[in-house]
Amino acid sequence: MRVGVIGGGLMGSGIAEVCARSGVDVTVVEVDDGRAERARAAIEKSLGRGVRSGKLSQQDHAAALERLVVTSTFEDLEGADAAIEAVVEDETTKGDIFRRLDELLPDARFLASNTSSVPIMKLGAQTKQPGRVVGMHFFNPVPVLPLVEIVTSIMTEPETVGQVRGFAQDTLGKTCIESQDRAGFIVNALLIPYLLSAIRMYESGFASKEDIDQGMVLGCAHPMGPLRLSDLIGLDTLLAVARSLYAEFRDPASVAPALLNRMVEAGLLGRKSGRGFYDYSTS
Ligand SMILES: NC(=O)c1ccc[n+]([C@@H]2O[C@H](COP(=O)([O-])OP(=O)(O)OC[C@H]3O[C@@H](n4cnc5c(N)ncnc54)[C@H](O)[C@@H]3O)[C@@H](O)[C@H]2O)c1
C-alpha cells in the first residue's frame, strides 16, 4: 500500500513515520524543498531515537527509510492508494488540497484529513467523491499516542469508514474511536476548554504556570500540565481549534484568552517555535 501525506510538520512527519514503520510506502508532500528537507530530517531524527531506545532494529530503521519519499511536487502523489492531509489548520489551504487530491486520486480508498476543527463536510464538498472523504485525527506525538478519531461527515460512506478503520487498526496498530462531524470531535471538545481555562488562570495572575501545571500532574495524575500541553500542541493550532469551537457552539468557555491571541501574533507558538509558555530554545 502507498499512502500520501500532505504536510510534513509536527503531525504529518509523525504520521509518515508511523506509516513507514508499519510497512507502508509513504510519500510526504511539503510546500518547498526546504520544508521537505526539514520534514525528512525530523522523521530521520525520530526513527534514530527509536533505534537508540531499542524499540526499532537497525534493519527496520533502514527499511522504514527506504519506504519514505519526501518531495515538494504534489504530482508525486499520483497512484497513491490513500491520502492523509496534515497541512496547517486553515480551511482555504485544506480545501485547495482536497480539490487537487480529488483530481489526482480518483480511485483512492479514502481521502482523510487530520484536521482538528475544519468540518469534514466542507472538505468533502470540494471533491466529486465526498463519500470517500473522512477525518482521521491522530494525536501528538503520533508514534507514541495510540488513538485515532475517525470523523464521519453526513456524506462519508460506511465502506470508507471500514477502510480507514482497517488501515488505522490493522496496519498502523492504532485504536479508533468514532465521532460525528462536530467541531472538536470528542477529544478536543473536552480538552480545549480546559486548556483555555488554564491560560485564563495564568493570565489573571491567579497562580504561576509551574504551579498550574504541577497541580494537574501531581493532583490529577495527568502526564503533563495544561500549559506545557498547550506548548506541545502548538499555540496556533490551539487558537484555531478554539475559534472553530466557539464558531460552532458559541460557548464562552471556548473564547480564546487575549494572552493566547497575543502569543500567536508574536510567533510564540510553543515547542515548535522554541518558545511558548516555556522556553525550549536549548532543548
Ligand atoms: N499539533 C497537534 O497537536 C495536532 C494534533 C492533531 C491534529 N492536528 C492537526 O494537524 C494539522 C497539522 O498540524 P501541525 O501541528 O502538524 O502543524 P505544523 O505547523 O507543524 O505543520 C503544518 C505543515 O503543513 C505544511 N503546509 C502548509 N501548506 C501546505 C501545502 N499547501 N502543501 C503541503 N504542505 C503544506 C507547512 O509547511 C507545515 O510544515 C492541522 O490540521 C492540525 O489541526 C494537530
The ligand as an SDF file (V2000), in Angstrom:
LIG
                    3D

 44 48  0  0  0  0  0  0  0  0999 V2000
   -0.3840   19.8170   16.8230 N   0  0  0  0  0  0  0  0  0  0  0  0
   -1.2200   18.9280   17.2930 C   0  0  0  0  0  0  0  0  0  0  0  0
   -1.1490   18.5090   18.4640 O   0  0  0  0  0  0  0  0  0  0  0  0
   -2.2960   18.3590   16.4010 C   0  0  0  0  0  0  0  0  0  0  0  0
   -2.9960   17.2130   16.8330 C   0  0  0  0  0  0  0  0  0  0  0  0
   -3.9630   16.6570   15.9760 C   0  0  0  0  0  0  0  0  0  0  0  0
   -4.2260   17.2600   14.7510 C   0  0  0  0  0  0  0  0  0  0  0  0
   -3.5440   18.3870   14.3690 N   0  0  0  0  0  0  0  0  0  0  0  0
   -3.8420   18.9550   13.0600 C   0  0  0  0  0  0  0  0  0  0  0  0
   -2.8420   18.5400   12.1460 O   0  0  0  0  0  0  0  0  0  0  0  0
   -2.6710   19.5320   11.1360 C   0  0  0  0  0  0  0  0  0  0  0  0
   -1.2070   19.9360   11.0680 C   0  0  0  0  0  0  0  0  0  0  0  0
   -0.8230   20.4460   12.3320 O   0  0  0  0  0  0  0  0  0  0  0  0
    0.7090   20.5080   12.7620 P   0  0  0  0  0  0  0  0  0  0  0  0
    0.6970   20.6580   14.2260 O   0  0  0  0  0  0  0  0  0  0  0  0
    1.4510   19.3980   12.1260 O   0  0  0  0  0  0  0  0  0  0  0  0
    1.1400   21.9110   12.0900 O   0  0  0  0  0  0  0  0  0  0  0  0
    2.6060   22.3580   11.6000 P   0  0  0  0  0  0  0  0  0  0  0  0
    2.5380   23.8380   11.5060 O   0  0  0  0  0  0  0  0  0  0  0  0
    3.6600   21.7210   12.4190 O   0  0  0  0  0  0  0  0  0  0  0  0
    2.7320   21.7140   10.1380 O   0  0  0  0  0  0  0  0  0  0  0  0
    1.9560   22.1010    9.0540 C   0  0  0  0  0  0  0  0  0  0  0  0
    2.7860   21.8380    7.7860 C   0  0  0  0  0  0  0  0  0  0  0  0
    1.9580   21.9930    6.6420 O   0  0  0  0  0  0  0  0  0  0  0  0
    2.7790   22.4730    5.6160 C   0  0  0  0  0  0  0  0  0  0  0  0
    1.9430   23.0290    4.5450 N   0  0  0  0  0  0  0  0  0  0  0  0
    1.2320   24.1790    4.5570 C   0  0  0  0  0  0  0  0  0  0  0  0
    0.5900   24.3370    3.3580 N   0  0  0  0  0  0  0  0  0  0  0  0
    0.9060   23.2390    2.6180 C   0  0  0  0  0  0  0  0  0  0  0  0
    0.5730   22.8180    1.3060 C   0  0  0  0  0  0  0  0  0  0  0  0
   -0.2170   23.5490    0.5270 N   0  0  0  0  0  0  0  0  0  0  0  0
    1.0900   21.6500    0.8430 N   0  0  0  0  0  0  0  0  0  0  0  0
    1.9140   20.8990    1.6080 C   0  0  0  0  0  0  0  0  0  0  0  0
    2.2640   21.2500    2.8900 N   0  0  0  0  0  0  0  0  0  0  0  0
    1.7620   22.4030    3.3670 C   0  0  0  0  0  0  0  0  0  0  0  0
    3.6600   23.5130    6.2910 C   0  0  0  0  0  0  0  0  0  0  0  0
    4.8190   23.7780    5.5320 O   0  0  0  0  0  0  0  0  0  0  0  0
    3.9680   22.8040    7.6330 C   0  0  0  0  0  0  0  0  0  0  0  0
    5.1640   22.0610    7.5740 O   0  0  0  0  0  0  0  0  0  0  0  0
   -3.6160   20.6700   11.4870 C   0  0  0  0  0  0  0  0  0  0  0  0
   -4.8110   20.4910   10.7700 O   0  0  0  0  0  0  0  0  0  0  0  0
   -3.8410   20.4730   12.9760 C   0  0  0  0  0  0  0  0  0  0  0  0
   -5.0690   20.9950   13.4270 O   0  0  0  0  0  0  0  0  0  0  0  0
   -2.5770   18.9310   15.1540 C   0  0  0  0  0  0  0  0  0  0  0  0
  1  2  1  0
  2  3  2  0
  2  4  1  0
  4  5  1  0
  4 44  2  0
  5  6  2  0
  6  7  1  0
  7  8  2  0
  8  9  1  0
  8 44  1  0
  9 10  1  0
  9 42  1  0
 10 11  1  0
 11 12  1  0
 11 40  1  0
 12 13  1  0
 13 14  1  0
 14 15  2  0
 14 16  1  0
 14 17  1  0
 17 18  1  0
 18 19  2  0
 18 20  1  0
 18 21  1  0
 21 22  1  0
 22 23  1  0
 23 24  1  0
 23 38  1  0
 24 25  1  0
 25 26  1  0
 25 36  1  0
 26 27  1  0
 26 35  1  0
 27 28  2  0
 28 29  1  0
 29 30  1  0
 29 35  2  0
 30 31  1  0
 30 32  2  0
 32 33  1  0
 33 34  2  0
 34 35  1  0
 36 37  1  0
 36 38  1  0
 38 39  1  0
 40 41  1  0
 40 42  1  0
 42 43  1  0
M  CHG  2   8   1  16  -1
M  END
$$$$
